[in-house]
Amino acid sequence: MFFRKVGMGLMVAWLGASMGVPVRAQDASPPVLYDLKGCIERALQANPQIAVARYDLEEAQSQLRSARLARTPKIELFNRSGIVNDARGDAITGDELSASYGPFNKLDLGFSLPLYTFGRISRGIDAAGENVQRRRATEFKTTSELIREACRRYFGYVLGRQLLKTTEEIRKNFSDAYDIAEERLDTGDGLVTETDALKLKVGLAVVTKNLFKVQREVQVAKASLGQVMALKEDVRFDIADARVEPIPYDAGPMASYLDQAMEDNPDIRQLKAAVASEAARYQAERSKYYPAFLAVGGLRHGVAPGRDDQDNPFLNDDFNYFSAGLSLGIKWDLNYLQTHAGVQESRVRYMRVRSQLESVTDAVTLQVKDKYHRSEEKKAALEASFEAKKAGRALLFLNMTNFKLGIGSGKDVFDALSIHARVDSEYYEAIFDYNLAVVELLNVIGRLTPDALKGF
């Protein structure tokens, strides 16, 4: 029964980690385990910058709805109620106002419906729609930058833990080699000298000092990861990955990355939407040179029970009346100087964002080429580091075995330990550099999403 419980606990932990969901083990005070996807999802949920970007998007969507409502009629109602002197008779038979008072009510209901505005409304809708796309691109850029930062800190923490493990192994090897060297010196072995033993002792001290440094860096890397995930300091957490692994990613031709960047790079998407929005606003401003045709109508009704209704259409009755109608109206701002100034201001904004788009397009093209070549360079360096790591481990195994058997020299084992320490660290750092290069490449072409790193 005990092993069944342990097995079920491990299975639940594995399933949760693979789904990118925090997993709690069955211990008394277990840490929360996150894989890379879980760290990214947690960061996206808790980061305030994402919330700000989403609120900006909601504001732009509200502005778009308001722009579309410009095509609907504007209806206004104004109602007044009060007390007025009673009056009997008409303008011919009436003598004077009555000393009594009575209520009155006046209702004015008016509406106007734009019929044709020379593109003013449609261009305004286009501008608001492009502004929504601009806000979406801003939200995507904020999300991508946060994913990139979460990946960098996650990979950095995994690298630190791997280097810590490697440093502990190297320290143990130096300690074992030093103990063997002391034993062989005591037996008078001619293949081991006092210099060899001192070198191993110095190496052990240096590795021990580096071990403390790596331990500190691991703690800082863990705290940094917790910060980007917005975890409180009292929350115990850890990562599900025991060792750093390269991202399984095969780069395609550079031309495809350039095409993707022109479509999906968040900076280019932002400026393309800004150019389209400012172009629409510019055309909307130009439409102000022309009049707007409106359908205008309304209803007016007044009633005062204490006053006689004047049936004569040629008499003005301010308290008993009813009228309704519909007409065609023209609204035209003839202040051409102000209109022209607004048009020129809008044109300058449009030309400015066009120039910004051209500049950013050139910069992104260069960034794509740089990130692409960097990823290829880091991939080649990773492959070379892997071969060096294998050779370094083989060299260490051979020299340590010979040293333990009493047929190897202290110098050889010291050199093997030094080479092994260097190539092992370089290999894991090469994985970190390659993973980060892939993330940077995906980010610059606008494809850095949680699903893009699926399976890692």
C-alpha positions as CSV (number, residue, x, y, z in Angstrom):
1,M,0.0,0.0,0.0
2,F,2.9,2.4,0.8
3,F,4.5,2.0,-2.6
4,R,1.1,2.4,-4.3
5,K,0.6,5.8,-2.6
6,V,4.1,6.9,-3.5
7,G,3.6,5.8,-7.1
8,M,0.3,7.7,-7.3
9,G,1.9,10.8,-5.9
10,L,4.7,10.7,-8.4
11,M,2.3,10.1,-11.2
12,V,0.2,13.1,-10.3
13,A,3.3,15.3,-9.9
14,W,4.5,14.2,-13.4
15,L,1.1,14.8,-15.0
16,G,0.8,18.2,-13.5
17,A,4.3,19.3,-14.5
18,S,3.7,18.1,-18.0
19,M,0.5,20.1,-18.3
20,G,2.2,23.3,-17.1
21,V,0.1,23.4,-13.9
22,P,1.4,23.9,-10.4
23,V,1.7,20.6,-8.6
24,R,1.8,19.9,-4.9
25,A,3.3,16.7,-3.7
26,Q,2.1,14.8,-0.6
27,D,4.8,16.0,1.8
28,A,4.2,18.1,4.9
29,S,5.3,21.4,3.4
30,P,5.8,20.7,-0.3
31,P,7.0,23.3,-2.8
32,V,4.9,24.2,-5.8
33,L,6.4,22.7,-9.0
34,Y,6.4,24.6,-12.3
35,D,7.6,23.6,-15.7
36,L,8.4,26.3,-18.3
37,K,4.9,26.6,-19.6
38,G,3.6,26.8,-16.0
39,C,6.1,29.6,-15.2
40,I,5.0,31.5,-18.4
41,E,1.3,31.1,-17.6
42,R,1.8,32.2,-14.0
43,A,3.7,35.3,-15.2
44,L,1.1,36.2,-17.7
45,Q,-1.7,35.9,-15.2
46,A,-0.1,38.0,-12.5
47,N,1.9,40.7,-14.3
48,P,0.4,44.2,-14.1
49,Q,1.8,45.3,-17.4
50,I,-0.4,42.7,-19.1
51,A,-3.5,44.0,-17.3
52,V,-2.6,47.6,-18.4
53,A,-2.3,46.5,-22.1
54,R,-5.6,44.7,-21.9
55,Y,-7.3,47.7,-20.4
56,D,-5.9,49.8,-23.3
57,L,-7.3,47.3,-25.7
58,E,-10.7,47.5,-24.1
59,E,-10.6,51.3,-24.3
60,A,-9.8,51.2,-28.0
61,Q,-12.7,48.7,-28.6
62,S,-15.0,51.1,-26.7
63,Q,-13.9,53.9,-29.0
64,L,-14.6,51.8,-32.0
65,R,-18.1,51.1,-30.8
66,S,-18.6,54.8,-30.3
67,A,-17.4,55.6,-33.8
68,R,-19.8,53.1,-35.3
69,L,-22.7,54.7,-33.3
70,A,-22.0,57.9,-35.2
71,R,-24.2,56.5,-38.0
72,T,-27.2,56.2,-35.7
73,P,-29.6,59.1,-35.0
74,K,-28.9,61.4,-32.1
75,I,-32.0,61.8,-30.0
76,E,-32.5,64.5,-27.4
77,L,-35.4,65.1,-25.0
78,F,-36.0,68.2,-23.0
79,N,-39.0,68.4,-20.7
80,R,-40.2,71.3,-18.4
81,S,-42.9,71.4,-15.9
82,G,-44.1,74.3,-13.7
83,I,-46.9,76.6,-12.6
84,V,-48.4,79.5,-14.6
85,N,-51.4,81.9,-14.4
86,D,-54.6,80.5,-15.7
87,A,-56.1,82.3,-18.7
88,R,-59.5,82.0,-20.4
89,G,-60.5,83.3,-23.9
90,D,-58.3,84.2,-26.8
91,A,-56.4,87.2,-28.1
92,I,-59.8,88.9,-28.9
93,T,-62.1,87.9,-26.1
94,G,-59.6,87.5,-23.3
95,D,-59.5,90.4,-20.8
96,E,-56.8,89.6,-18.2
97,L,-54.9,86.8,-16.6
98,S,-56.7,84.9,-13.9
99,A,-55.6,85.2,-10.3
100,S,-55.5,81.4,-10.0
101,Y,-52.5,79.3,-11.0
102,G,-52.3,75.9,-12.7
103,P,-49.7,73.4,-13.9
104,F,-48.0,73.3,-17.3
105,N,-45.7,70.9,-19.1
106,K,-43.6,71.4,-22.2
107,L,-41.9,68.5,-24.1
108,D,-39.3,68.9,-26.8
109,L,-38.0,65.8,-28.6
110,G,-35.5,66.2,-31.5
111,F,-33.3,63.9,-33.5
112,S,-30.8,64.2,-36.3
113,L,-29.5,61.4,-38.5
114,P,-26.4,61.8,-40.7
115,L,-27.2,60.9,-44.3
116,Y,-23.9,61.7,-46.1
117,T,-20.7,63.2,-44.6
118,F,-18.3,62.8,-47.5
119,G,-16.5,59.9,-45.7
120,R,-16.1,61.6,-42.3
121,I,-17.9,58.9,-40.3
122,S,-16.6,55.9,-42.3
123,R,-13.0,57.2,-42.0
124,G,-13.5,57.7,-38.3
125,I,-14.6,54.1,-38.0
126,D,-11.6,53.0,-40.0
127,A,-9.3,54.9,-37.7
128,A,-10.8,53.5,-34.6
129,G,-10.6,50.0,-36.0
130,E,-6.9,50.4,-36.8
131,N,-6.4,51.7,-33.3
132,V,-7.8,48.5,-32.0
133,Q,-5.3,46.5,-34.1
134,R,-2.6,48.8,-32.8
135,R,-3.6,48.1,-29.2
136,R,-3.7,44.3,-29.9
137,A,-0.1,44.5,-31.3
138,T,0.9,46.4,-28.1
139,E,-0.7,43.7,-25.9
140,F,1.1,41.0,-28.0
141,K,4.4,42.8,-27.6
142,T,4.0,43.1,-23.9
143,T,3.1,39.4,-23.7
144,S,6.1,38.4,-25.9
145,E,8.5,40.5,-23.8
146,L,7.2,38.9,-20.6
147,I,7.5,35.4,-22.1
148,R,11.1,36.2,-23.2
149,E,12.0,37.4,-19.7
150,A,10.3,34.4,-18.0
151,C,12.3,32.0,-20.4
152,R,15.5,33.8,-19.6
153,R,15.1,33.5,-15.9
154,Y,13.8,30.0,-16.1
155,F,16.7,28.8,-18.2
156,G,19.1,30.8,-15.9
157,Y,17.8,29.0,-12.8
158,V,18.0,25.6,-14.5
159,L,21.5,26.4,-15.6
160,G,22.5,27.4,-12.1
161,R,21.2,24.2,-10.6
162,Q,23.0,22.2,-13.2
163,L,26.2,24.1,-12.6
164,L,25.8,23.6,-8.9
165,K,25.4,19.8,-9.4
166,T,28.5,19.7,-11.7
167,T,30.6,21.8,-9.3
168,E,29.7,19.4,-6.4
169,E,30.8,16.5,-8.6
170,I,34.0,18.2,-9.5
171,R,34.7,19.0,-5.9
172,K,34.2,15.4,-4.9
173,N,36.6,14.3,-7.7
174,F,39.2,16.8,-6.5
175,S,38.8,15.6,-2.9
176,D,39.1,11.9,-3.9
177,A,42.1,12.6,-6.0
178,Y,43.8,14.6,-3.2
179,D,43.2,11.8,-0.7
180,I,44.6,9.3,-3.1
181,A,47.6,11.5,-3.8
182,E,48.3,11.8,0.0
183,E,48.1,8.0,0.3
184,R,50.5,7.4,-2.5
185,L,52.9,10.0,-1.2
186,D,52.9,8.1,2.1
187,T,53.7,4.9,0.4
188,G,56.6,6.5,-1.5
189,D,55.0,6.3,-5.0
190,G,57.4,8.0,-7.4
191,L,54.6,8.9,-9.9
192,V,53.1,11.4,-7.4
193,T,55.0,14.4,-6.1
194,E,54.4,17.0,-3.4
195,T,53.8,19.5,-6.2
196,D,51.0,17.2,-7.6
197,A,49.3,17.0,-4.2
198,L,49.6,20.7,-3.6
199,K,48.0,21.4,-7.0
200,L,45.1,19.1,-6.2
201,K,44.7,20.8,-2.8
202,V,44.7,24.2,-4.5
203,G,42.2,23.0,-7.1
204,L,40.0,21.6,-4.3
205,A,40.1,25.0,-2.5
206,V,39.3,26.9,-5.7
207,V,36.3,24.6,-6.6
208,T,35.1,24.9,-3.0
209,K,35.1,28.7,-3.3
210,N,33.3,28.5,-6.6
211,L,30.8,26.2,-5.0
212,F,29.7,28.9,-2.6
213,K,29.5,31.4,-5.4
214,V,27.3,29.1,-7.5
215,Q,25.1,28.4,-4.5
216,R,24.5,32.1,-4.1
217,E,23.8,32.6,-7.8
218,V,21.3,29.8,-7.7
219,Q,19.4,31.4,-4.9
220,V,19.4,34.8,-6.7
221,A,18.2,33.1,-10.0
222,K,15.4,31.4,-8.1
223,A,14.3,34.7,-6.5
224,S,14.5,36.4,-9.9
225,L,12.2,33.7,-11.4
226,G,9.8,34.0,-8.5
227,Q,9.7,37.8,-9.0
228,V,8.7,37.6,-12.7
229,M,6.0,35.1,-11.7
230,A,4.8,37.6,-9.0
231,L,5.1,34.9,-6.3
232,K,5.2,36.1,-2.7
233,E,8.4,35.5,-0.7
234,D,6.7,33.0,1.6
235,V,5.6,30.7,-1.3
236,R,7.8,27.7,-1.6
237,F,8.3,26.7,-5.2
238,D,10.6,24.9,-7.5
239,I,10.9,23.9,-11.1
240,A,10.0,20.5,-12.6
241,D,13.0,20.2,-14.9
242,A,16.0,18.5,-13.2
243,R,18.5,19.5,-15.9
244,V,18.9,22.0,-18.7
245,E,18.1,20.6,-22.2
246,P,18.3,22.3,-25.7
247,I,15.0,23.5,-27.2
248,P,14.0,21.1,-29.9
249,Y,13.9,23.6,-32.8
250,D,15.0,23.4,-36.4
251,A,15.5,26.7,-38.1
252,G,14.2,27.2,-41.7
253,P,15.5,29.5,-44.4
254,M,16.2,33.0,-43.4
255,A,13.9,34.4,-46.1
256,S,10.9,32.8,-44.4
257,Y,11.9,34.5,-41.1
258,L,12.1,37.9,-42.8
259,D,8.6,37.4,-44.3
260,Q,7.2,36.4,-40.9
261,A,8.8,39.4,-39.2
262,M,7.3,41.8,-41.8
263,E,3.8,40.3,-40.9
264,D,4.1,39.4,-37.2
265,N,6.8,41.5,-35.6
266,P,4.9,43.5,-32.9
267,D,6.7,46.8,-33.6
268,I,5.9,46.5,-37.3
269,R,2.3,45.5,-36.5
270,Q,2.0,48.5,-34.2
271,L,3.3,51.0,-36.8
272,K,1.3,49.5,-39.7
273,A,-1.9,49.9,-37.7
274,A,-0.8,53.4,-36.7
275,V,-0.1,54.4,-40.3
276,A,-3.6,53.1,-41.4
277,S,-5.2,54.8,-38.4
278,E,-3.5,58.2,-39.1
279,A,-4.3,57.9,-42.8
280,A,-8.0,57.4,-42.0
281,R,-7.9,60.3,-39.6
282,Y,-6.3,62.5,-42.3
283,Q,-9.0,61.7,-44.7
284,A,-11.7,62.3,-42.0
285,E,-10.2,65.7,-41.4
286,R,-10.2,66.5,-45.2
287,S,-13.9,65.6,-45.3
288,K,-14.5,68.7,-43.1
289,Y,-14.0,70.9,-46.1
290,Y,-17.4,69.7,-47.2
291,P,-20.9,69.9,-45.7
292,A,-22.7,67.1,-43.9
293,F,-26.3,66.2,-45.0
294,L,-28.7,65.3,-42.1
295,A,-32.2,64.2,-41.6
296,V,-33.6,66.4,-38.9
297,G,-36.9,65.9,-37.1
298,G,-38.7,66.2,-33.8
299,L,-41.8,66.6,-31.8
300,R,-43.0,69.5,-29.6
301,H,-45.9,69.3,-27.2
302,G,-47.1,71.8,-24.6
303,V,-50.1,71.6,-22.3
304,A,-51.5,74.0,-19.6
305,P,-55.0,72.8,-18.5
306,G,-55.8,76.2,-16.9
307,R,-55.3,78.1,-20.2
308,D,-57.6,78.0,-23.1
309,D,-56.0,76.4,-26.3
310,Q,-55.7,78.9,-29.0
311,D,-57.0,77.2,-32.1
312,N,-56.1,80.1,-34.4
313,P,-52.9,79.1,-36.3
314,F,-51.9,82.7,-36.6
315,L,-51.7,83.2,-32.8
316,N,-48.7,82.2,-30.8
317,D,-49.6,80.0,-27.8
318,D,-46.6,79.2,-25.6
319,F,-48.4,76.7,-23.4
320,N,-50.8,74.6,-25.6
321,Y,-49.3,73.4,-28.8
322,F,-48.3,70.3,-30.7
323,S,-46.0,70.0,-33.8
324,A,-44.0,67.2,-35.4
325,G,-42.0,67.0,-38.6
326,L,-39.1,65.8,-40.6
327,S,-36.7,67.8,-42.8
328,L,-33.4,67.7,-44.6
329,G,-30.6,69.7,-43.0
330,I,-27.1,70.8,-44.0
331,K,-24.3,71.4,-41.5
332,W,-21.2,73.0,-42.7
333,D,-18.3,74.5,-40.8
334,L,-17.2,77.5,-43.0
335,N,-14.2,78.4,-40.9
336,Y,-11.7,77.2,-43.5
337,L,-8.6,78.5,-41.8
338,Q,-9.2,76.3,-38.7
339,T,-10.2,73.3,-40.9
340,H,-7.1,73.7,-43.0
341,A,-4.9,73.9,-39.8
342,G,-6.5,70.7,-38.5
343,V,-5.9,68.9,-41.9
344,Q,-2.2,69.9,-42.0
345,E,-1.7,68.8,-38.4
346,S,-3.3,65.4,-39.2
347,R,-1.1,65.1,-42.4
348,V,2.1,65.7,-40.3
349,R,1.1,62.9,-37.9
350,Y,0.5,60.6,-40.8
351,M,3.8,61.3,-42.5
352,R,5.7,60.9,-39.2
353,V,4.4,57.4,-38.5
354,R,5.1,56.4,-42.1
355,S,8.7,57.4,-41.6
356,Q,8.8,55.5,-38.3
357,L,7.5,52.4,-40.0
358,E,10.2,52.6,-42.7
359,S,12.9,53.0,-40.0
360,V,11.6,50.2,-37.8
361,T,11.3,47.9,-40.9
362,D,15.0,48.4,-41.6
363,A,15.9,47.8,-38.0
364,V,13.8,44.7,-37.7
365,T,15.3,43.3,-40.9
366,L,18.7,43.7,-39.4
367,Q,17.6,42.2,-36.1
368,V,16.2,39.1,-37.8
369,K,19.4,38.5,-39.6
370,D,21.4,39.0,-36.4
371,K,19.2,36.7,-34.3
372,Y,19.1,34.0,-37.1
373,H,22.8,33.9,-37.5
374,R,23.3,34.0,-33.7
375,S,21.0,31.0,-33.3
376,E,22.9,29.1,-35.9
377,E,26.2,30.0,-34.3
378,K,24.9,28.9,-30.8
379,K,23.7,25.7,-32.3
380,A,27.1,24.9,-33.8
381,A,28.8,25.9,-30.6
382,L,26.4,23.6,-28.6
383,E,27.3,20.7,-30.8
384,A,31.0,21.3,-30.4
385,S,30.6,21.7,-26.7
386,F,28.8,18.4,-26.5
387,E,31.7,16.7,-28.2
388,A,34.1,18.4,-25.9
389,K,32.0,17.4,-22.8
390,K,32.1,13.7,-23.9
391,A,35.8,13.8,-24.5
392,G,36.4,15.6,-21.2
393,R,34.4,13.0,-19.3
394,A,36.3,10.2,-21.0
395,L,39.6,11.8,-20.2
396,L,38.6,12.2,-16.6
397,F,37.4,8.7,-16.3
398,L,40.6,7.3,-17.8
399,N,42.9,9.4,-15.7
400,M,41.0,8.9,-12.4
401,T,40.9,5.2,-13.0
402,N,44.6,5.0,-13.7
403,F,45.3,7.3,-10.7
404,K,43.2,5.0,-8.4
405,L,45.1,2.0,-9.7
406,G,48.4,3.6,-8.9
407,I,49.6,3.9,-12.5
408,G,48.6,7.5,-13.3
409,S,50.4,10.7,-12.4
410,G,49.1,13.5,-10.2
411,K,49.7,16.0,-13.0
412,D,47.5,14.0,-15.5
413,V,44.6,13.7,-13.1
414,F,44.9,17.4,-12.2
415,D,44.8,18.4,-15.9
416,A,41.9,16.0,-16.5
417,L,39.9,17.5,-13.6
418,S,40.5,21.1,-14.8
419,I,39.6,20.2,-18.4
420,H,36.4,18.4,-17.2
421,A,35.4,21.3,-15.0
422,R,35.8,23.8,-17.9
423,V,34.1,21.8,-20.7
424,D,31.2,20.7,-18.5
425,S,30.4,24.3,-17.5
426,E,30.9,25.5,-21.1
427,Y,28.5,22.8,-22.4
428,Y,25.6,23.8,-20.0
429,E,26.3,27.5,-20.7
430,A,26.1,26.7,-24.4
431,I,22.7,25.1,-23.9
432,F,21.6,28.3,-22.1
433,D,23.0,30.5,-24.9
434,Y,21.3,28.4,-27.6
435,N,17.9,28.3,-25.9
436,L,18.0,32.0,-25.4
437,A,19.0,32.6,-29.0
438,V,16.0,30.6,-30.2
439,V,13.7,32.6,-27.9
440,E,15.1,35.8,-29.2
441,L,14.7,34.7,-32.8
442,L,11.0,33.7,-32.1
443,N,10.5,37.0,-30.4
444,V,11.8,39.2,-33.2
445,I,9.6,37.4,-35.8
446,G,6.5,37.7,-33.6
447,R,6.1,34.0,-33.0
448,L,7.0,33.8,-29.3
449,T,3.9,32.4,-27.6
450,P,3.5,29.7,-24.9
451,D,2.5,27.2,-27.7
452,A,5.7,28.0,-29.6
453,L,7.7,26.4,-26.7
454,K,5.2,23.5,-26.4
455,G,6.9,20.2,-25.7
456,F,10.0,21.7,-24.1
